[in-house]
Amino acid sequence: MNYYTLSAGTLFIILFSWFLSIKFKRYHGIARFFAFESIFILVLLNYKVWFSEPFSIPQIISWLLLILSAYIAVAGYITLKRKGLPDNNFENTSVLVRSGLYHFIRHPLYLSVFMLGTGVMIKQMGILQLCLGTVNLVAIYITARIEEKEMIARFGDDYKEYMKETRMFIPFVL
């Protein structure tokens, strides 16, 4: 692993977390840092096998997860931008969004990050990759829980009702 690349990427993720969330006292960005960092390290570990054995079951599953992750991320982001009436930061919505994917789950963007990490992890399974995949899963869950507290503070009882009507990540399940 190239330590210069690791250092530069980590610095970028730290700055991203600071300027997008932590600077605005949205502390879910701290937990989310660990999700992004685990994915970044997974990419650095697995990039050499990204296209090897393209028709193997792990590669097919990986690509399906990566494609679905991208779709969910784009759809969730567009919905937040259009319906959430954010200020200068798309995370700072002024309206509780309940349409699109948000009609079914509260955290489609975090689901996409989890799917991204899992898709990258599957490219080449090993103990380190499984550990990083677990870090991603735990970090995303903690991020979502922290953000839900932030959303309750922002939207009050409306968000509590929304929580009763939807699941965190998987419609009708979780």
C-alpha positions in Angstrom: 0.0 0.0 0.0 1.3 3.4 -0.9 1.5 5.4 2.3 1.5 8.8 0.5 -1.8 7.9 -1.2 -3.2 6.7 2.1 -2.1 9.9 3.9 -3.4 12.2 1.1 -6.7 10.3 1.0 -7.1 10.3 4.7 -6.5 14.1 4.8 -9.1 14.6 2.1 -11.7 12.5 4.1 -10.9 14.5 7.3 -11.4 17.8 5.5 -14.6 16.5 3.8 -15.9 15.5 7.2 -15.0 18.8 8.8 -16.4 21.1 6.1 -19.6 19.1 5.4 -20.7 18.2 8.9 -18.5 18.7 12.0 -17.9 22.4 11.3 -21.7 22.8 11.6 -21.9 20.8 14.8 -23.3 17.8 13.0 -21.3 15.2 14.8 -22.5 12.2 12.7 -19.6 13.3 10.5 -17.1 11.8 13.0 -18.6 8.3 12.8 -19.0 8.7 9.0 -15.3 9.4 8.7 -14.6 5.9 9.8 -17.0 4.5 7.1 -15.3 6.5 4.4 -11.8 5.7 5.6 -12.6 1.9 5.7 -13.8 2.1 2.2 -10.8 4.0 1.0 -8.4 1.5 2.6 -10.5 -1.3 1.0 -10.0 0.3 -2.4 -6.3 0.6 -1.8 -6.1 -3.1 -0.8 -8.3 -4.4 -3.6 -7.7 -2.2 -6.7 -5.3 -4.7 -8.3 -8.0 -7.3 -8.5 -10.8 -4.9 -9.5 -11.2 -6.4 -13.0 -9.7 -9.9 -12.5 -12.0 -12.9 -13.1 -14.8 -10.6 -14.2 -17.4 -13.4 -14.4 -16.7 -15.0 -11.0 -19.6 -15.0 -8.5 -17.8 -12.6 -6.1 -17.1 -10.1 -9.0 -20.6 -10.2 -10.2 -22.0 -9.6 -6.7 -19.5 -6.9 -6.2 -20.4 -5.1 -9.4 -24.2 -5.4 -8.7 -23.6 -3.8 -5.2 -21.5 -1.0 -6.7 -24.0 -0.2 -9.4 -26.9 -0.3 -7.0 -24.9 1.8 -4.5 -24.4 4.4 -7.2 -28.0 4.5 -8.1 -29.2 4.8 -4.5 -26.6 7.6 -3.9 -27.6 9.6 -6.9 -31.4 9.2 -6.3 -31.0 10.1 -2.6 -28.9 13.1 -3.3 -31.2 14.5 -5.9 -34.2 14.0 -3.7 -32.5 15.8 -0.8 -31.4 18.7 -3.1 -34.8 19.1 -4.6 -37.2 18.4 -1.7 -35.1 19.2 1.4 -34.6 22.9 0.5 -31.0 22.9 1.9 -28.9 26.0 2.5 -25.4 26.0 1.2 -24.8 22.4 2.3 -27.1 19.7 1.0 -27.1 18.0 4.4 -28.7 21.0 6.1 -32.2 20.5 4.9 -34.9 22.8 6.1 -37.7 20.4 5.2 -38.1 16.8 6.3 -37.9 14.8 3.1 -40.4 11.9 2.9 -40.5 11.3 -0.8 -38.5 9.1 -3.2 -36.3 6.6 -1.5 -36.9 8.5 1.8 -40.6 7.3 1.7 -39.3 3.8 2.4 -36.1 4.3 4.4 -34.6 7.1 6.4 -31.0 6.7 5.3 -30.6 5.8 1.6 -27.3 7.7 1.4 -25.8 5.6 4.2 -27.2 2.5 2.7 -25.3 3.4 -0.5 -22.1 3.9 1.5 -22.5 0.5 3.2 -23.2 -1.2 -0.2 -20.2 0.6 -1.7 -18.0 -0.7 1.1 -19.4 -4.2 0.8 -19.0 -4.2 -3.0 -15.3 -3.2 -2.7 -14.7 -5.7 0.1 -16.1 -8.6 -2.0 -13.5 -7.9 -4.7 -10.9 -9.7 -2.7 -12.0 -11.3 0.6 -9.5 -11.6 3.4 -9.3 -11.1 7.1 -8.3 -7.5 6.8 -11.0 -6.8 4.2 -13.6 -8.4 6.5 -12.5 -6.3 9.4 -12.7 -3.1 7.3 -16.1 -4.2 6.1 -17.2 -4.6 9.7 -15.8 -1.2 10.5 -17.9 0.3 7.6 -21.1 -1.5 8.8 -20.7 -0.4 12.4 -19.6 3.2 11.5 -22.7 3.6 9.2 -25.0 2.3 11.9 -23.5 4.7 14.5 -23.6 7.6 12.0 -27.3 7.0 11.3 -28.1 6.8 15.0 -26.3 10.1 15.7 -27.9 11.8 12.8 -31.3 10.6 13.9 -30.8 12.5 17.2 -29.8 15.5 15.2 -32.9 15.3 13.1 -35.1 14.9 16.2 -33.5 18.1 17.5 -34.2 19.8 14.1 -37.7 18.5 13.2 -39.0 17.3 16.6 -42.2 15.1 16.7 -42.4 15.1 12.9 -39.1 13.1 12.7 -40.2 10.8 15.5 -43.4 10.0 13.5 -41.3 9.5 10.4 -39.1 7.0 12.3 -42.2 5.0 13.2 -43.3 5.0 9.5 -40.0 3.9 8.0 -37.0 1.7 8.5 -33.4 2.8 8.7 -31.9 1.0 5.8 -34.0 -1.8 4.3 -37.7 -1.2 3.6 -40.0 -3.2 5.8 -37.1 -5.0 7.5 -34.3 -2.9 9.2 
